Amino acid sequence: MSDTPNNSRGVSVQVRGLHKSYDGQEVLLGLDFDVHPGEIFVIMGPSGSGKTVLLKHLIGLETPDAGQILIGGQPVQSPELMDQYRMAMVFQSGALLNSLTVGENVGLYLSEHRLKPPDEIARIVSEKLEVVGLKGNEDKMPSDLSGGMKKRVAIARALVIEPQLILYDEPTSELDPLSALVIAEEIVNLKERIQVTSLIVSHDRDLAFGVADRIAVINQGRILTIGAPDEVRRNEDPLVKKFLHADFKRL
Amino acid sequence: MFQNVGEMVVLFWATLLALPLTWRQRHKVFDQFFEIGNASLLMVCILSFFIGGVIALQTGPLLVERGLGSYVGGVVGYSICKELAPVMMSILIAGRIGSAMAAEIGSMQVYQEIEALRTMNIPPVNYLVLPRLVAIAISLPLLVTFAILVGWLGGACVSVANSHIGLSFPAFFSSLRDAVEVKDVANGVFKSFIFALVIAVVSCHQGLITRGGPRGIGRSVTKAVVNSIVLIVICDYLLTRILLK
């Protein structure tokens, strides 16, 4: 199911037998899954289950010990991949460049690749910041922002790329419920507007069951289940049930 | 330090390949240039003036005592331009600027800013290393040229003011002109150019391999400065051997 390069729609992701270990400790134990073009795919699992490591492999920041990742049919380590497909990642911490203003951070991709003239970049930056509810904050420094605001700026920075594949690492952590809802709506809007493929790593069950086309539950480097939200909810695996139904009321 | 030499060579080569992109990064080059040059100027001035003065003070009375007073300018001029100005200024810049480079890039590494650049298809070598390497490779030789002149002036002032030496300014500079040729100054400036490359590559590399939190950044800064100084001294010996021929 390899896609021919197409710049206006999402790309597929195929993960085959992915293994990774650090200092002898196995983190990923042979993951296999497909993400279809334009799909919102959420990976859930407890802390330390290998979700963020998986995301870093998907965008080529880490090299697997074994196995393969194909983006649009091409290996993720292929040097041409980044030129062929537009991909973005929203880091859990935001990972804004602290020496640049908010506006410069959001417009960095366009200015560094010289894709637009400065006034056009300023307009796009303002537009994307408005999407995440931060219009008018262009001249602030990241150190002036709260954790949640940094996350929203990071999302605006990803939106500027008009990505075909967008990876979110805990997009709603540190956000209040209203801001989380705004982000969730934007994830769905993006899918409808540019058919982007979205891969989300999250603990947030509300987000996962609210936006996902399919959900995978991962634990200790293995996938426990993959399916549509309803299928996952009905899954009888005790670990899946325990994770999905963990509740403070039980205390 | 030496186990990373291969990685440093690869980083240097990657930066050389990125040189055609320097014009694109000119604003960052100017920022770094200002930081390295302008902000270090006063320090360079004080250091080189007193180094020149100390050399005159140490050698002047001895030479005068042996009837070799006409050589004071030459000894001071030669030692400053060929050895002391390039090495001392490079060590100063390794401490001031190399540490800043390692700290800034190291903190970007720790706080995932460099990973964010990679995900935007912005190579850290082009964005971070290239402007720093170009700026220091231009500014350090300029600073050393300035340091040589100020060092000579310091030597001359001490030679005139010290009663055990008692030279006049014209006598000092006449002796200096007899002993020092333009190629000697060029020799020292060339050395400083090589030292600048060493400082930039060692410090940026150390920043890029930073792991851990604030402690990791601190460790990287220390390593960047110490490794730069050690490599500067080793390169100084090798360059002196080559340039003496």
Interface residues (C-beta under 8 A of the other chain):
Chain A: K56 I59 G60 L61 M82 D83 M87 A88 M89 F91 S93 A95 L96 L97 N98 S99 L108 Y109 E112 H113 R114 A154 R157 I161
Chain B: R24 E104 S107 M108 Y111 Q112 E113 E115 A116 L117 R118 T119 M120 N121 I122 Y127
